Amino acid sequence: MRSMRGLRRPFTIAAGYRRTWAAGILALIEILVAYQAVDGGLALADDRWQMPREWLHNTPFNTWTGPGLVLVAAIGVPHALAAIAIVFLPVDPRLGILGGVLAGVSLVTWIVVQIAVLQIFFFLQPVIAVIGMLEFGLAVAWRRTLAHRGKPAPADSYPTRPLSAAAERGAK
């Protein structure tokens, strides 16, 4: 696609967007967590793991279908959206940073609520909580890196020149 003078190419990714090492790692973690949350949530909903229903006595659920769907909605979907914001929305990093912060907080919150409600401890719960804190930390590191670099100068500002007829009228 050829660009006309004064117009940006609509899909130029490198122009004003700067991903850092933190953004890349954050996107990878978010994609993996989203995949695991959707797979785990569907496994719970299908009762593939045959989890004991007695563990649900402190919850409003009678089967594991509800918690499985909540896992997909509360963890899988937000993590997928946060990863999409980093990978496919290259215009402004603020959306990816906000998504990373919210994804990390949601993961830690999920584990805290899970332990409080189920009152069952599993060795992966602290691992998942650390992953959530890592997501939060990577989003903050990405934000700080961009803040230290300063705002980039636009590669090709739009519009680059005033309309010629309007400029001529203003000059007379």
N, C-alpha and C positions, 0 to 999 in steps of 0.2 A: 504494500500500500504506500503510495507516494503521498507525502505531506505537502499541503499547500503552504505558501509563505504566510506566517502569522497564525497557523492552526496547528494544534498538537495532534500527534497520532493518538487515536483513542486507546490503544492497547499497549502503549509504551510503559513497561513496568519500571524500568530503572530510573526514570526521569526524576521524580521527587520523593521516592519511597526508599527508605533504608532499613533493611532487615539487618539485625545483628545476630551474633552467635546465639544470644539468649532467645531471640525470636524463632530461630530454626529449631533449637532444642525444645522450646515450649510447644511449637506446632507438632513436633514428633510425639511428645508426651500426650498432648491432647488427642491426637488421632488414635494412639494406642489405648488410652483410657476410654474414649468414645466406643471403640470397637469392643473392648472388654465389657463395658457397661451394657451395651446393646446385646451382646452374646449372652452375658450372664443374666440379664433381665429376661430374655426370651427363654433361657434354660429354666429359670425359676417359674415363669408363666406356664411352660409346658410340663413342669414337674420332672425334668430330666435328671435332676440331682436327687430327687426323692428326699428332700429335707424333712425333718420331723415337724409335724404340725403343732406339736406341743410348744415349740419355740414361739409360736404366734399368740400365745395366751395373753400377752400384754398389748396386743395390737388390735385394731378394728378388723383385721383380716382373718378369714377362716382357712383360706388356701394361700399358696405362695404366688398365685397369679397376680394379685394386687401389688405386693411388694416388687415383683418382677417388672410390672408395668411402670411403677413409680421409679424404679432404678433407671429404666430407659428414659423416662421423661425428665427426671431430676438430674441425672448425671450424663447419660449418653448424648441426648440432644444438645444440652448446653456446651459440652466439650466439642462436639462436632461443629457447632456454629462458631465457637471460638477458634477452632483450627481453620475453618473456612475464611474467617476474617483475616487471619494471618497469611494464608496461602493464596487466596483468590481475590482479595480486596486490597490491591497494592497502593491505593491512593493515600491513605492516612493511617499511620500505625496506631493511633489512639484507640481505635475500635479493637484491634488485636490485643493491645495492652489491657484494656478494660475486660475483654473476654477472658484473658489469662487470669486476671485477678479474681473475677467472679467464678471461673471454673475451679480454681484452687480452693477458694472459700467454700464452694458447694461440696467439694469432695471431702474436706475436713468436717464440714457440718454433717454430711451424710454418715460418716463414721461415728461421730459423737452421738448423733441421734440413734444410730443402730445399736451402739453399746448401751445407751440409756434405756431404750425401749425393750430390746431383746434380752438384755442383761446376760449376754453370752459373749465371751471373749474368744477370738480366733487370732492366730498368729499373723494373719495377713492384714488385720485391721490397722495396726501401727504402720505397716509398710504403705498402705493406701493413704493414711493420714500424712505420712512424710512426702508422698508423691504430690498430694494437694498443697503442702507447704512449699515444695519445690516449684510447683506451677506459679504460686503466688510470688515467690522469690525471683523467678525468671522474668515474670512480667515487670516487677519493680526494677530489676537490673536492666531490662530493655528500655524502660522509661528513663532511667538515670543516664544510660549511655547516650540516648538521643538528646537529652537535656544538655549534656556536656559537649556534644558536637555542635549544637546550635542548629537553627533552622536553615535548610538548604536554600540556595538561591534558585528560583524557578529556571528550568532549562529553556523554556520558550514561553514567555508570558503571553497571555491571550487577553485582549487583542494586543498585537505588538505595535500597531500604529492606528491613529484615528482614521475614521472614514475620510477620504480625500475631499469629498464635497462639503462635508460639515467643517473640516479644518479650513478650507478656503473661505467659507462664509464667515467663520470666526475671525479670520485674519483681516478681512476687509472692514 
